[in-house]
């Protein structure tokens, strides 16, 4: 089934009918959906990249997948904070949003009772210098079996470097705390399920709430829709994003002591 896309156009003077709270929400919420959809495409691209015959590229894609998931988890939590800060808009007495949108909001409240997204946001998504996380990471690393190996990819140029051991240690330091009785694969699946469900619910709620506010305050007749041509566009599941790529010398510095000149 070919799902349509439309370009919506509204005169600036019509948008100016919104009050400051409504307009502020509209501007921030639109950016949130842009980010959520962007990261969702990266997640799909990394999933597809895992299923290749090149085992090194496949391993790199696993690392990138969960790196992207932590960023998306952080975005989801920040988005939820905006929805909460905009609570005056959801007051039934304002009659801005419809019942289906209210139902979506109830689903969001239940979803964000799960605190793993906040933990990932606080400890991983946007921070590197975090004392609590450093303690967890050191403990996780020192707890590894003595016969474990430390793996990383080192290219002639830094653009192909990937420190696998650091990524693995980081994500499991967080997940061990939240899913202590689950094996590694199940921990990762739990995180992905939580992040992707949150992304979907936020996208639906924000899309509906923006439409409800615009229709309520501006009117459907002031919104012009033009169809966007969808012919020959790739499917969502066809996304690809390679990590290990050929680079020109001018693109990045050489790594130095690990390589002979």
N, C-alpha and C positions, 0 to 999 in steps of 0.2 A: 504494500500500500504506500502510495506517495503522499506524505504529509505536507501540506502547503505551508509556505512562509509568506508573510505579508509585511510590507513596509508601512508603518503607521506614521502619519504626519499630522501634527497639531500646531496651530498658530501659537506663537509665543504669548500673545496677549490672552489666549485662552488658559494656558498653563499658569499665568500670573493670577488667575482667580483662586489658586490654592493658597492657604495660609502658610506661615513659616514651617510649622510642624509637618504639614502634608507635603510641602515641596522638599523639605529636608529629607523626609523619608523616601520620597520618589527618587531623588538624586542618589542617595546612598544605596537604596535597595536595588536600583538598576545596576550599579557597579558590582554589587554582590552577585547577582545572577550572572553577569558577564564572567566573573572569576570562577564561580561554581561550574559553569558550562565549559570554560577553558580547561580547568583541572580535570573534569570528567573525561574530556577528550584525551588528555595526557594519560590518564589511568587506562583507558581502552587501548591506546597506542602501546603502552608498556606491556599490557596483557598479551597483545598480539605479538610483540617482540620476544616474549618468552618462548613462543612456540616456533623456534627456528632450529635448523640443524647445527648452527654454530654454538657450541656449549658456552663459550666465553661471552658471546653477545647475550645469550639467554640469561646467564647469571647476572650480567650487568643490568638487564631489564628488570630482574627481580628486585635488585637494590634500588633502582630508580622508581619502581612501582611504589615501594613502601616509603621512600623519601617523599614522593608526591602525595601519598595518602596522609602523611603527617601534616604537610602544608594545607591540604584540603580540610583536614580535621580542624586546624586552627582557624581557617576561613569560616567553617560552619559555626564554630563557637562564637566568633566575632559577629556573625550574622544573627545568631540567636540573641546576643546582647542588644543589637539594634532593634529587633522585633520587640524585646521587652521594654526598651527605652521609649518605644513609640506606642506604648499601651493605651494612651489616651485616644488614639485613632480607632481602637477596637471596642471602645465603649458602645454598647448597643444603642444608647440614646443619641449617638451621632448619626446612626443609620448610614455609615459609609461603606461597610462591607456586608455581603450577603451571608446566608446561613452556610453555604458550602465552604466559604472562606473561614467562617468561625469554626466549622468542623475540622478544617485543616490546622487551624491554630491549636485546637485541643490535641490533635495528634502530635504536633510539634512539642507541646508542653510535656507530653508523656515520653517522647523520644529523648528530650534533653534532660530528663531525670537521670539518664545514664551518664556518669561523670567521666568516662574514659576520654571523651573528646576534650573536656576541659584540661585533663591531665596532660594529654598530648599537646594541646595548645600552650600550656604553661611551661612544659618541660622540653618541648622538642620543636614545635613548628617555627618559632621566631627567635629562639634563644640558644646561645652557645655557652655563655658564661653563667651557669646556674649551679650553685653550690650543692643543692640536694641531688640534682641529676648527676653531677660529677661523682658524688658518693655512690649512687646506684650503679653508674657505669663502671667504676673501679671494682665494686663488689662483683658485678656480673663477669667482668673480664678475669679477675683473679679466681673466680669459681669454675672457669673452664677446665676440662680435663687436661692433664699435663701433656698428653700426646696430641693435643689440638695444634692446628697450624694457623698462621696468620697470613691471610691472602690479600693481595692488592694488585691492581693493574697499573703498569707504569709505561707510558708511551714516551717516544722521543720528545713529544710536546705535551705540555701540561693539560691540554684540552682532552686527552684520552686517559688521564689518570682517574682511577676509581679505587677508593680505599674500602674494600669489601668488609674487612674485619671491623672497621670503625662503624659502618652502617649496621651490621648485624648486632654488634654489641649494644649500640645505642637503642635500637628498637626493642630488643629483648629486655633491656634494663627497665624499660617502661612497662612492657606487657607482662613481665613476670610479677609485677606488683598488682596488676589488675586481674590477670588470669593465671593465678599461681598453680592451679591444678590441671592446666591444659597443656598438651604438647605444643611444640613450636608452630606447627602448621595450623593447628586450631586457634592458637593465639592470633596469628596473622589474619585468619579468616574472620575471627570475631571483630577485629579492628576494621577490616574492610567492610563487613556487613553494616557495622554501626555508622561508618563514615558515609557510605553510599546511600543508606536509607535516609540519613540526615540531609544529605545533599538533595535527594529527590523531594523530600517533604518541604524543605526550604524553598526550592525552585517553584513548586506548585503553589505554596502559600503566597510567596512574594508576587508571582505572576498574577494570581487571582486578586490579591489586595491592591496591586497597582491598577488593574483593570477596573475594580470596583470603585476606587477613589476617583479615577478619571471620569468614569461614566456618571457617578453621583455628582461630581463638582463641575464637570465640563460639558457632559452630555455626549451621547453616541454620535449625534449628528455633526459634531465638531471634530470628529476623528476620521481622517481619510485613510483608507486601506488600498494598497496597490500590491498585486501579486508579484512575488519574486520567482523567476524561472528556476525550477528545480531539476530540469532535465540534465542528464549526464553528470550529476554531482555524485561523489563517492558516498558509500554507506558508512554509518557510524562505526560499524565493526571492522571496517577496512583500514582504520588508522594505523600508521606505522611511524616510528621515530627511532632511528638507529642511534646507538651511543658511540660505538667504536667506528671512527670515520677517518678518512685520509685528510690530513691537514697540511697546508703549505707552511714552510718554515717561518714565514712572516706572520702567521696567525697566532703563534704562541712561543714562549721561550722554551728552550731545551731544559730538561730536568737536571742537568749538571752531573754530580758525582756518580750517579748510578749508570751512566753511559760513557763509553769512551768517546772522545771527540773525533 
